Amino acid sequence: MAHIDLHLHLLPGVDDGAPDEATALEHAARMVADGVREATVTPHVGAPTIPLDPLTIPERTAAFQAALDREGLALRLHAGGEIFPRTDLTRAELDAIAHGPPGARWVLAEVPFDGVDESFFAGLDTIRGRGFGILIAHPERAAGVLNGGLEPLVAELERGAAFQVNVCSLLGRQGPEAHAAAHRLVRERLAHVVASDGHPGTREHTLAAGTAAAMAAGASATQARRLTYANPRVLLRDGLPGGTRPRERRLHGSLERARQARRRLVESR
């Protein structure tokens, strides 16, 4: 079974993921053996302790793709980033790590582990204001998500966002709250994508483990495949709507685009 991983810290030597090229290549070989054929590399962008220029990520991705090709590893990479939501990323910086076609470009935005707050949502608004849609990374890992924290995140779905749930959360490796929240998101069909959030050298599972994990959370076999292959494929091909600000003038149209985008994800085969 083929899989497409949209959250992966595979680029060597840039963040807390793969420390070097040898470790990254070893993990890539594991991915290919497990049926992962395509992935976005998503190093941390904007994290206070990781000074990475997002404009360098496409070149770094191309260099590592060349290394994969030399090793004969059939894994296709896309340049991306896991954004620590902030207000000073330029349109060019966002575009360097965005996916999807013109008019529906989107980026991966990380929820803060200590819980969502107004600064997080302000960061999302800024990203939208620059014309990009948003895939929210591991919402289940935000502290307090089962104690009132889920509702404001779900409200972001009505503004065109989509949810990405971690395999490691579904497996119970990120604590009981993240485990329960991940199961709830899958069971209630609020999750659009499951991704590995792999960190070669420390977190070495691949997206292939997500199929059984999603089914254990209540997904059917068909839904599990949508979460690990069909929906990621649609996001890369068709994108997500962005630019929903100001809300007062564009609310109806943005909601309709959000509904259409979610329909493509849910109904894709």
Secondary structure as UniProt FT lines:
FT   STRAND          3..5
FT   TURN            12..13
FT   HELIX           21..33
FT   TURN            34..35
FT   STRAND          36..41
FT   STRAND          44..45
FT   TURN            48..49
FT   HELIX           54..56
FT   HELIX           57..70
FT   TURN            71..72
FT   STRAND          76..79
FT   STRAND          82..83
FT   HELIX           91..96
FT   TURN            102..103
FT   STRAND          106..110
FT   TURN            113..114
FT   HELIX           118..129
FT   TURN            130..131
FT   STRAND          133..137
FT   HELIX           139..141
FT   TURN            143..144
FT   HELIX           145..149
FT   HELIX           150..157
FT   TURN            158..160
FT   STRAND          162..166
FT   HELIX           167..170
FT   TURN            171..174
FT   HELIX           176..187
FT   TURN            188..189
FT   STRAND          193..195
FT   STRAND          198..199
FT   TURN            200..202
FT   TURN            207..208
FT   HELIX           209..216
FT   TURN            217..218
FT   HELIX           221..225
FT   HELIX           226..230
FT   HELIX           231..238
FT   HELIX           247..267
//
